[in-house]
Amino acid sequence: MRVAIGSDHAGFDLKGELCILLDELRIEYRDFGTFDTTPVDYPDLIAPVARAVARGDFERGIVIGGSGTGEAIVANKVRGIRCVEAADSVTARLGREHNDANVLSLGARIIGTEVARACVRAFLDGEFARGRHQPRIEKIARIEAEEARG
C-alpha cells in the first residue's frame, strides 16, 4: 500500500508522529508537506494529497489540520475522493468498511497522538465491506458525476 500524507501548520507535529507510525508499519508514503510550522493555507497542501489519491498514485491519503474539518471539506471536493473525518478509531474503521473512504482527515487540536495512531491503523487495516454498501457508493459516484456536468 502507498499512502499520501499532508498537513497544514497546525497538523505538522502530528503528521511527523504519523510518519513514524507509517515507517514502523513499513508502509510506503509520500509527505506532501507542509514541512514546518509556518502558517499556510490548508487547501494548498490538502488538494495535492487528494488529487494524488484520486489519480491512483496512492491507495490512501491522510490529511491533518487543526480540526480536520476544513481538510475533509477540501479533500471531498476532489472527484473520486471519499474522505472521512475521524476523532476515534471506530469512525475511521467504519469510514473504510461502509463508505470505502480513501482519505482520512484528523484534527491535531482535537485528538492526541495515540488516538490518531489508532485511527490511522483502523483506516489502513479496514476493508470496504461491499454488500449493501456498494449501491450507496455507486449513488455517491453518480451524484459526483452529475455535479461535475453542472
Secondary structure, DSSP 8 states (H G I E B T S, - for coil): -EEEEEE-GGGHHHHHHHHHHHHHTT-EEEE----SSS---HHHHHHHHHHHHHHTS-SEEEEEESSSHHHHHHHHTSTT--EEE-SSHHHHHHHHHHH---EEEEETTTS-HHHHHHHHHHHHH-----GGGHHHHHHHHHHHHHHHH-
